[in-house]
Amino acid sequence: MNKLVSVCMGIYLAAQGVPAFAASADDAVQVYGRTVLPAIEQDIIHGNFQEAVITLKRILTDNDLDHYDKVFLLKKSYLAARNMGYFKEAGEILELSYIIRDLEPELRRQVHDELAAFYKKTRSWNKCIQTHFQFLQNVKVTDGEKIALLFDIVKNYQQLMQYKKAERVLGELIRICSTDKDFAYVYYYQAIGTASQNEYEQAIKLFKKALKYGELTAEEQGIALYQTGFCYEILQDEKQAAQYYEQALPLYKNPLVVRKRLEKIQGK
């Protein structure tokens, strides 16, 4: 470990009552793991999150730790915070990986995947969108990877009811899609967005286009069929509505909802 970092680390560890003995990257990881990370956990527990961040940033300046070691140590703190229920802080800790200079694409991918999964679990749709865009800006991806990420961005925007933003991403997707499956999902998400904005006639056309490809999952087919029936019902075309509800019945995740719509139509 270089002299400056050794001195700084020695001062920190001395304050914790632990002798500084690191002489290599492996030793440094062990020292951090035994002394620094528990101290960070205590700072988080006692609400001293800024102190924890300062210590974590010091880890990121240690020139004797490679990128893998730094991400490993950040992830340990991230997992500790997450397991203690400090979800906002956990995400912010893992995000520190992005300030590591010249982070290898493989590591950036690992960090992105972990963060995206975490933000979905905590329903932090805006954060998930930011993570996807940041990844796309910093890592060269295949067309297939880009399409998958853009579709996920669309879903997150729709969770936030930001349909205009979702439409803009769908406009980009339709320019780069090449397979039937890709086009099916462009039309599917366009239909969801238009239906949510009360554009029922356009939504019907788009759901039908999506269904035509035969690429949606059974659950998504059920949603598309049910939503098409619902749009027809709002437009007072009950005959068409009933036909689509009947097709949706064996596929929709909650068939009781479909039966109630059918009973209402048939009871008139």
N, C-alpha and C positions, 0 to 999 in steps of 0.2 A: 504494500500500500504506500502511495507517495507520502512524503513527509507531512505535508499540510493536512491531508485527510487523516493520517495516522494521529496527528496531534489533536485534531477536532474530535475524532472518534474516541481518543483516549480521555479527553475532557468529559465527553458525554457519558462514557461508561464509568468513569471515576465518580461522576455525580450519582450514578446508580449503584455505586458500591461494587462494581465489577471490574476486574483488571482487564486492560486492553491487551490482547495477545495475537491479533490477526496478523498474519504474515503472507497470506495468499488470498485469492478470490474465494476459495472454499472456506478458509478460516473466517473471512469477512462475513460470508453468508451465515456461518454458524454463530458468530458473535451477534449479528443482527437478529438472528432467529431466537437466540437465548435471552437477549437483554433488551434490544431496541423494540422489537415487535410487541413484547408484553407491555412495555411502557406506553407504546402507542395505543394499545387496547385500553389501558387504564385512562389515558387522556380522553378517549372516545366515551368510555363509561361515565366519566365525570363531567362530560360536556365541554371538554377542552379541545374541540375539534381542530381549531386553528393551530394549536400546538402540535397535534398529530400530523397535520398537513406539512408544517415546517420541517418536522423530523423526516417525513417521507420524502420531501423535496431534497433534503440533505443526502438521503440515500441515493437519489438520482444523480447527484454530482460526484459520486464516488467513482473515480476513474479506474479503480481496480475491479469493479464489478462490471461484468458484461451485460448486454441488454437482457439476456435470458434471466440472469440473476436478479436484475432490477424488477423485471415483470413478475418473477416468482415472489419476491418479497412484497411487492404491491398487492399481488393476488392474495397472499396470506392475510394481509391487513384487511383487504376487501371482504374476504370470507368471514373473518372475525366480526367485522362490523355488521355484515348481513345476518350472520347467525345470532347476533345480539339484538337484531331487530332494528338497527339503524340503517334503514334502506337508502335514504337520501345520501347519507355520508358514504355508504358502501359504493354507490355509483360514482361519487366524486373521487373516491380513492382510486378506483380502477381507471377512471378517465385520466389520471396523472400519467398513465403509460404513454399517452399521446404527446407529452412534452419531452419524451426521451428523443434526443436528436438522432436522425437517420435510423429510425426503428426498422428492422428488417420486415419485408412484406409478410413473411410467415408469422412473425410475432404480432404484427398489426392485425392480421387476420384473426389470430387467436383472441386478441383483446376485443376486436369488433364483435366476434361471435358471442363471447361471454357477456359483453355489455348489452348486445341486442336481445339476447335471451333473458337477461336480468330485467331490462326495461319492459319487455312484454309481460313478464311475470308480475311486475309491479304496476302494470298498465300506464307506464310513463311513455305515452305515444310520441309526444314531442321529442323526448330524449332519444327514442329509438330512431326517429326520422333523422335527427342530427347526426347520430352515430353512423347511419347508412350513408348519408351524403359525405361525411368526413372520410369514410372508408373509400368511397368511389373517387374522391379527389386525390387520394394519396396512394392508392394501390392499383396497378394495372390488372384489370379483370377480364375474363372472357365475356363474349356477348351473352352467353347463357347466365353467367353470374350477375351481370348487369341487369338483365331482364328480371331475374328473381328478386333482386334487391329493389328495383323500381316497383314491382308489384307489391312488395311488402310496404313500401312507402305509401302507395295508394291506399292499402288497407288501413294503415295507421292514420292517414289523413281522414279517411271515412269514419274511423272510430271517433275522431275529434270533430266530425261533422263539418270539416273544411273541404267541401265538395269541389269548389272551384280550383283549389290547389291540386286535388286528386285528378281533376280533369286535365290540368296542364301536364301532369306526369303521364297520364294515359295517352295524351297526344304525342309525347316522346316515345312511349312504348309502341304505338301503332306504326311509327316510322321504322322501328328496328326489329319488330316481330317478323318471324319467317315460318313458323309452324302453325298447324291448325290449333294446337293446344294454346299457344300464345294468343292467337286471335280470339279464341273462345273466351279466355279470361279477360281480355281487353273489353269485349262486349258485355261480359258478365258484370264487371265492376262499373262500366259506364251505365248499365241498366240500374244497378243499385243506387248510383249517384243521382240519376235522373228521377227515379221513383221517389227518392228521399226529398227531392225538390219539387214534388207534385207534378212532374211532367210525365203523366201516365201513358199517353199514347206513344211517346218516344221510348219510354221504358219497356213497353210491350214489344216493340220492334227489336230492341236491343236484346232482351231476354230470349226472344225467338232465334235471333242470330247466334247467340251463345249456345243455345241448346242444339242447334243444327249440327254443330261440329262433333257432338258426342264425346267430348273430352272432359267435361266436368265430372267431379266425383258424384256418387249417388246422393250424398247430403246436399251438395251444391245444386244438383238437378232438382231436388225437392224444394230448395229455396226458390230457384228460378221459376219453377212451375207454380208454386204457391203465390209468389209475388205477381206473376202474370195474371193469375186468377183474381188476385186482390185488385189489381189495376183495372181489370175488366169490370169487376163489381162496382168500383167507384164510378166508372164510366157508364154504369147502369146496363151493361151487356151481361145479364145474368146467365144466359145460356152458355156463352163462352167462359164465363167465370166458373160455372159448375164443371165444365169439361176439364179445365186446368186444375181445379181443386181435386177432382177424381184421379187425375194422373199424379198429383203430388202426394196423395194420401199414403201410398206405401213407402214413400221416400222421405217425407218430411220428418224432422227430428221430433216434433210434437204433434202426432196425428190428431189428438183431441182438438187442437186449434182448427185444423182443416175440417174435421167433422162438424164443428160448430158453424163454420162458414157455410158448409153445404146444407146443413139443417135450416139455417136461416133463409137461404135462397129457396130451398125446396118447400119450406113451410108457407111461402107466400102464395 
